[in-house]
């Protein structure tokens, strides 16, 4: 099992770290969100120190609390021996991005895998990871060429409004990629006060 080890909150205090445990499914009652202070207008997360076998780098999330915008810088890599490509160094839900209901999410996506095409699409969580990408949960919540994938070195930008609370996958739509582990979680939380990233403990 992947267990939550720690979470990173973008708050007015750079030392505020809170432990959040969340487990639910879309359609169920939303769990109470973490109590966090409103952040400054624009704040970038600070990379965390290494903890065990986890290295968290929430600097790829930037929050604008005035405009209610969460900006993600996403890079796909494929380290030798990894069971799947990695999204910002994580796979198989090891990182969970939490955004408040109604916020705008922007991403700047780039594939740094020289051997295979990749894509990204936000889909509603179901019982099983899909074999390939399908309908996006939010308008425009996908890269171009979801099934074919973007060629190595290509990039894409997208902007969407997280206007429905629930649990989602941010997964590669190329057939076979998500089921191999190329996905992260997205939680649209009606109780969250700001956007943040939760990093889960990896299995040894």
Secondary structure, DSSP 8 states (H G I E B T S, - for coil): --EEEEEEE--SSTT----------TTS------------SEEE------BTTB---GGGEEEETTTTEEEEEEEEE--TT-SS-EETTB-TTSEEEEEETT-EEEEEEEE--SSS-B--EEEE--SS--SS----SSTT-B-SSTTT-B-TT-EEEEEEE--S-EEEEEE--STTTTTTT-EEEEEEETT-SS-EEEEEE---
